[in-house]
Amino acid sequence: MKWDTKIRRTSGNFIVALLSILFSLLISEIIFRAMVHLDIIEFPRPSEEVIHQYSENKELVYELKPSFPAETIYSPIKTNKYGLRDYEYSLAKPPNTLRICVIGDSMTFGLNLAMEDTYPKILERILNSTYGDRRRFEVINFAVAGYNSSQEEIVLKEKCLRFSPDMILVGFCLNDDSYADGLGDLAREISPYSLGGRLHSKLISYLLHRYERANFENWNDMGRVERFFEALSKLKTSDGVEAVILVFPYYFENLDSYGETGKHKQVKNIAEKYDLFVIDFKDAWSEFDWQTRKSFYLANDTGHLSTRGMKDVATRVFGYLQRNMLTDDQGR
């Protein structure tokens, strides 16, 4: 009897404690949401303008919504029926067409720029204006802001290959070895993990995000890059699909004091291991003075290119393709 009473008392205390915790969490969530509403704490406010959605592939985490026009916090963005920030293309490659698929993150996506001002679209125009009387060129942009090399490998295998590419361009940013952070406009700086998976508690999301940002660099892994480059190399061997890695530096005023030189070398060494050609824009742009390099980036942004920077990238990639891949037979 005493034992039963003790069990009931313990169970009752446990239930009271559990309800107290849940009640405290509920009150905390209400207070936190009120602070967000009053702009005391900055937190994204998703609406019908959100351009991203969760992906069915849990490793990919998120992707662009298909056929979606949006006035985002960055610039007007419209996706095609395949969820790409690009024109409509057929899955089947048209006759007499050379197709280049471009994979990358926000740099290649064209943050704060019109779609037509991104280097894939500029390159496409240059190619067609030069060789358009002989054959057609399609340069299709698969980039999504926030993607890392692991996600880009999935894009290569599950999306790009459906379009039967002849070449792959990879816009590599120096944080592509990082943890998959960011859910675009849906979360801005709050990562998908911080959203609590599918549980959208603003308080939990915020606290987890703060923890992630404090430990973000500890989760970097160049193994992501190596696995992606290995997949590109296997595709080259099996299907003859060439790949070129475009390595984008952060803005640097002086090359001698640039702190990411080691990272550039790491990326080039991995690419060399897998017989992939690299265009390193740190080296390409070191010939310019700092004012010119600065003009290649958006104002007050050391990591995203301006229209001028995009044009320079497209021009240099075109020069490389013309010298090394666009033979007379391919130009016809």
BAVEXNU-589053 format. One record per residue (C-alpha): residue in three letters; y, x, z. Coordinates in Angstrom, 1 decimal. Each point is the difference from the previous one (the first is absolute). Last residue first. Example, Ala and Ser with C-alpha at 12.3 -4.5 7.8 and 13.67 -1.06 7.14 Angstrom:
<pts>
   rest       c2       c1       c3
    SER     -1.1     13.7      7.1
    ALA     -3.4     -1.4      0.7
</pts>
This chain:
<pts>
   rest       c2       c1       c3
    ARG     24.0     30.4    -86.2
    GLY      1.2      1.8      3.1
    GLN     -3.5      0.4      1.3
    ASP     -1.1      1.8     -3.1
    ASP      3.0      2.3      0.0
    THR     -0.8      0.9      3.6
    LEU      1.6     -1.8      2.9
    MET     -1.8      1.7      2.9
    ASN      1.5      3.4      0.6
    ARG      3.5      0.5     -1.5
    GLN      0.9     -3.6     -0.4
    LEU     -1.5     -1.1      3.3
    TYR      1.9      2.8      1.8
    GLY      3.3     -0.9     -1.7
    PHE     -0.5     -3.7      0.8
    VAL     -0.7      0.9      3.6
    ARG      3.3      2.0      0.1
    THR      2.0     -2.8     -1.6
    ALA     -1.5     -2.7      2.3
    VAL      0.7      2.1      3.1
    ASP      3.6      0.7     -1.1
    LYS      0.6     -3.7     -0.7
    MET     -1.4     -0.9      3.4
    GLY      2.4      2.4      1.7
    ARG      3.0     -1.5     -1.8
    THR     -1.1     -3.5      0.9
    SER     -0.1      1.1      3.6
    LEU     -3.1      1.3      1.7
    HIS     -1.3     -0.7      3.5
    GLY     -0.6      2.5      2.8
    THR      3.2      1.5      1.2
    ASP      1.9     -3.3      0.2
    ASN      3.7     -0.3      0.9
    ALA      0.8     -0.8     -3.7
    LEU     -3.1     -0.2     -2.1
    TYR     -1.4      3.3     -1.2
    PHE      0.4      2.0     -3.3
    SER      3.7      0.4      0.7
    LYS     -0.8      2.2      3.0
    ARG     -1.9      2.4     -2.3
    THR      3.2      0.3     -2.2
    GLN      2.1      0.7      3.1
    TRP     -2.5      2.5      1.3
    ASP      0.2      2.2     -3.1
    PHE     -2.9     -0.3     -2.5
    GLU     -2.7      2.5     -0.8
    SER     -1.9     -1.1      3.1
    TRP     -0.6     -3.3     -1.7
    ALA     -3.1      0.9     -1.9
    ASP     -1.5      1.9      2.9
    LYS      0.4     -2.8      2.5
    PHE     -0.8     -2.4     -2.9
    ASP     -3.6      1.3      0.1
    ILE     -1.8     -1.1     -3.3
    VAL     -3.7      0.4      0.8
    PHE     -3.0      0.2     -2.3
    LEU     -3.3     -1.0      1.4
    ASP     -3.0      2.4      0.0
    TYR     -1.5     -1.3      3.2
    LYS      0.6      3.2      2.0
    GLU      3.4      0.3     -1.7
    ALA      1.0     -3.4      1.3
    ILE     -1.0      1.0      3.5
    ASN      2.0      3.2     -0.2
    LYS      3.0     -1.8     -1.4
    VAL      0.0     -2.5      2.9
    GLN     -0.3      2.8      2.5
    LYS      2.8      2.0     -1.7
    HIS      2.3     -3.0      0.1
    LYS     -0.8     -0.5      3.7
    GLY      0.9      3.7      0.7
    THR      3.4     -0.4     -1.7
    GLU      0.9     -2.9      2.2
    GLY      2.7      1.5      2.2
    TYR      2.6      0.8     -2.6
    SER      2.1      2.8      1.5
    ASP     -0.5      2.5     -2.9
    LEU      0.2     -2.9     -2.6
    ASN      3.6     -0.9      1.2
    GLU      1.4     -3.5     -0.1
    PHE     -3.4     -1.7      0.0
    TYR     -0.7     -3.6     -0.8
    TYR     -3.6     -0.9      0.8
    PRO     -2.3      1.3     -2.7
    PHE     -1.9     -2.0     -2.6
    VAL     -3.4      1.3     -1.2
    LEU     -1.0     -1.5     -3.3
    ILE     -3.8      0.3     -0.4
    VAL     -1.3     -0.3     -3.6
    ALA     -3.3     -1.6     -0.8
    GLU     -2.0      0.0     -3.3
    VAL     -2.6     -2.7     -0.6
    GLY     -2.9      1.6     -1.8
    ASP     -2.5     -2.6      1.3
    SER     -2.5      1.8      2.2
    THR      1.8      3.3      0.5
    LYS      3.6     -1.4      0.3
    LEU     -1.3     -2.8      2.2
    LYS     -1.7      2.5      2.2
    SER      3.2      2.0      0.3
    LEU      2.0     -3.1      1.0
    ALA     -2.5     -0.9      2.7
    GLU      0.2      3.6      1.3
    PHE      3.8     -0.3      0.1
    PHE     -0.3     -3.1      2.1
    ARG     -2.6      1.6      2.4
    GLU      2.2      3.0      0.4
    VAL      3.1     -2.0      0.7
    ARG     -1.7     -2.0      2.7
    GLY     -1.4      3.2      1.5
    MET      3.5      1.1      0.4
    ASP      0.1     -2.1      3.2
    ASN      3.0     -1.1      1.9
    TRP     -0.8     -2.0      3.1
    ASN      1.9      2.3      2.4
    GLU      3.1     -0.5     -2.0
    PHE      0.1     -3.7      0.9
    ASN     -0.4      0.4      3.8
    ALA      3.4     -1.1      1.2
    ARG      0.4     -2.4     -2.9
    GLU     -3.3     -1.5      0.7
    TYR      0.8     -0.7      3.7
    ARG      3.3     -1.7     -0.9
    HIS     -1.8     -2.0     -2.6
    LEU     -2.6     -1.1      2.5
    LEU      2.8     -1.2      2.3
    TYR      1.8     -1.9     -2.8
    SER     -3.2     -1.6     -1.4
    ILE     -1.1     -1.1      3.5
    LEU      3.4     -1.6      0.6
    LYS      0.2     -1.7     -3.4
    SER     -3.5     -1.4      0.4
    HIS     -1.2     -0.5     -3.5
    LEU     -3.8      0.1      0.4
    ARG     -1.4      0.8     -3.5
    GLY     -0.4      3.7      0.8
    GLY      2.2      0.5      3.0
    LEU      3.1      0.3     -2.1
    SER      0.1      3.6      1.1
    TYR     -3.1      0.7     -2.0
    PRO      1.9     -1.3     -3.1
    SER      2.9      2.4      0.7
    ILE      3.4     -1.1      1.4
    GLU      2.7      2.0     -1.7
    ARG      0.7     -2.7     -2.6
    ALA     -2.4     -2.7      1.2
    LEU     -0.4     -2.5     -2.8
    ASP      2.6      1.8     -2.0
    GLY     -2.5      2.8     -0.7
    LEU     -3.0      0.0      2.2
    GLY      0.6      3.4      1.5
    ASP     -2.2      2.9      1.1
    ALA     -3.4      1.0     -1.4
    TYR     -0.5      3.3      2.0
    SER      1.3      3.1     -1.8
    ASP     -1.3      2.3     -2.7
    ASP      2.5     -1.6     -2.4
    ASN      2.9      1.2      2.1
    LEU      1.0      2.7     -2.4
    CYS      0.4     -2.4     -2.9
    PHE     -2.3      0.1     -3.0
    GLY      0.8     -2.0     -3.1
    VAL     -3.5      0.0     -1.7
    LEU     -0.1     -0.3     -3.8
    ILE     -3.3     -1.1     -1.5
    MET     -0.8      0.3     -3.7
    ASP     -2.1     -1.9     -2.6
    PRO     -0.1     -3.1      2.2
    SER     -2.6     -2.8     -0.5
    PHE      2.0     -2.8      1.8
    ARG     -2.8     -0.8      2.4
    LEU      0.0      3.6      1.0
    CYS      3.4     -0.3      1.5
    LYS     -0.9     -2.8      2.4
    GLU     -3.1      0.6      2.1
    LYS     -0.7      3.7     -0.4
    LEU      3.6      1.3     -0.3
    VAL      1.4     -2.5      2.5
    ILE     -2.7      1.0      2.4
    GLU      1.0      3.7     -0.4
    GLU      3.6     -1.0      0.5
    GLN     -0.9     -1.6      3.4
    SER     -1.6      3.2      1.1
    SER      2.9      2.1     -1.3
    ASN      2.6     -2.0      2.0
    TYR      1.8     -3.3     -1.0
    GLY      3.3     -0.8      1.7
    ALA      1.7     -1.6     -3.1
    VAL     -2.4     -1.0     -2.7
    ALA     -0.4      1.8     -3.3
    PHE     -2.2     -1.4     -2.8
    ASN      2.5      0.6     -2.7
    ILE     -1.3     -0.3     -3.6
    VAL      1.1      2.4     -2.7
    GLU     -1.0     -1.6     -3.3
    PHE      0.4      2.0     -3.2
    ARG     -0.2     -1.3     -3.5
    ARG     -0.9      1.9     -3.2
    ARG      1.5      1.5     -3.1
    ASP      3.5     -1.4     -0.3
    GLY      0.3     -0.1      3.8
    TYR     -0.4      3.8      0.3
    THR      3.4      1.0      1.3
    SER      1.5     -3.3      1.0
    ASN     -3.3     -1.1      1.4
    LEU     -0.4      3.1      2.1
    ILE      3.5      0.0      1.3
    ARG     -0.2     -3.7      0.8
    GLU     -3.2      0.4      1.9
    LEU      1.4      3.0      1.9
    ILE      3.0     -2.0      1.1
    LYS     -2.4     -2.8      1.2
    PRO     -2.2      2.4      2.0
    TYR      3.1      1.9      1.3
    THR      1.5     -3.1      1.6
    ASP      3.4     -1.3     -1.4
    GLU     -1.5     -3.0     -1.8
    MET     -1.4     -1.3      3.2
    ALA      3.4     -0.1      1.6
    LEU      0.5      2.4      2.8
    ASN      0.3     -0.3      3.8
    LEU     -3.6      1.4      0.4
    GLY     -1.4      1.0     -3.3
    PHE     -3.8     -0.6      0.3
    THR     -0.5      3.7     -0.9
    MET      1.9      1.1      3.2
    SER     -1.3     -3.0      2.0
    ASP     -3.6      1.0     -0.5
    GLY     -2.1      1.3     -2.9
    ILE     -2.3     -0.6     -2.9
    VAL      1.0      0.0     -3.7
    CYS     -2.3     -1.2     -2.7
    ILE      0.5      1.4     -3.5
    ARG     -1.3     -1.9     -3.0
    LEU     -0.1      1.3     -3.6
    THR      0.0     -2.9     -2.4
    ASN     -1.4     -0.2     -3.6
    PRO     -1.9     -3.2      0.8
    PRO      1.1     -1.9      3.1
    LYS     -1.6      0.9      3.3
    ALA     -1.8     -2.9      1.5
    LEU      1.4     -0.9      3.4
    SER      3.1     -1.4     -1.8
    TYR      3.4      1.1      1.2
    GLU      2.8     -2.0      1.6
    TYR      3.0      2.1      0.9
    ASP      0.1      2.0      3.2
    ARG      0.1     -0.1      3.8
    LEU     -3.7     -0.7      0.2
    GLY     -1.8     -3.0      1.6
    TYR     -2.3     -0.7     -2.9
    LYS      2.0     -3.0     -1.2
    ASN      3.1      2.1     -0.2
    THR      2.3      0.8      2.8
    LYS      3.8     -0.5      0.3
    ILE      2.4      1.9      2.3
    PRO      3.7     -0.5      0.5
    SER      1.2      2.9      2.2
    TYR     -0.5      1.5      3.4
    ILE      0.2     -2.8      2.6
    THR     -2.0     -2.1     -2.4
    GLU      1.1     -2.6     -2.5
    ALA     -3.5     -1.0     -1.1
    PRO     -2.0     -1.0     -3.1
    PHE     -3.8     -0.3      0.4
    SER     -2.5     -0.1     -2.7
    PRO     -2.6      1.8      2.1
    LYS      0.7      0.9      3.7
    LEU      0.2      3.7      0.6
    GLU     -2.7      1.7      2.0
    TYR     -1.2      0.3      3.6
    VAL     -2.7      1.6      2.1
    LEU     -1.7      2.1     -2.7
    GLU     -2.8      0.8      2.4
    LYS     -0.3     -3.7      0.8
    ASN     -0.6     -0.9     -3.6
    GLU      1.0     -3.7     -0.1
    SER      3.5      1.3      0.0
    TYR      2.7     -1.4      2.4
    GLN      3.1     -1.1     -1.9
    HIS      3.2      1.6     -1.1
    ILE      3.1     -1.3     -1.7
    VAL      1.6     -1.8      3.0
    GLU      2.8     -2.2     -1.4
    GLU     -1.6     -3.2      1.3
    SER      0.9      1.2      3.4
    PRO     -0.9      2.8      2.4
    ARG      2.5      0.9      2.7
    PRO     -0.2      3.7      0.8
    PHE      0.8      1.1      3.5
    GLU      3.2      1.5      1.5
    ILE      0.4     -0.7      3.7
    ILE      3.1     -1.6      1.4
    ASP      0.3     -1.9     -3.2
    LEU      0.3     -3.3      1.8
    HIS     -3.2     -1.2     -1.6
    VAL     -1.7      3.3      0.8
    MET      1.0     -0.4      3.6
    ALA     -1.3     -3.5      0.0
    ARG     -3.2      1.2     -1.5
    PHE     -0.4      2.5      2.8
    ILE      0.7     -2.6      2.7
    ILE     -2.6     -2.3     -1.5
    GLU     -2.5      2.8     -0.3
    SER      0.6      1.1      3.6
    ILE     -0.5     -3.6      1.2
    LEU     -3.2     -0.3     -1.9
    LEU     -1.2      3.4      1.2
    SER      0.8     -1.0      3.6
    PHE     -1.8     -3.3     -0.4
    LEU     -3.1      1.8     -1.4
    ILE      0.1      2.5      2.9
    SER      0.4     -2.8      2.5
    LEU     -2.8     -2.0     -1.6
    LEU     -2.3      3.0      0.2
    ALA      0.9      0.6      3.7
    VAL     -0.6     -3.7      0.8
    ILE     -3.3      0.1     -1.8
    PHE     -1.1      3.1      1.8
    ASN      1.1     -1.4      3.4
    GLY     -2.0     -3.1     -0.7
    SER     -3.0      2.0     -1.0
    THR      0.2      2.1      3.1
    ARG      0.4     -3.1      2.2
    ARG     -2.9     -1.8     -1.8
    ILE     -2.2      3.1      0.5
    LYS      1.0      0.3      3.6
    THR     -0.8     -3.6      0.6
    ASP     -3.3      0.3     -1.7
    TRP     -0.9      3.1      2.2
    LYS      1.1     -1.9      3.2
    MET     -2.4     -2.8     -1.0
</pts>
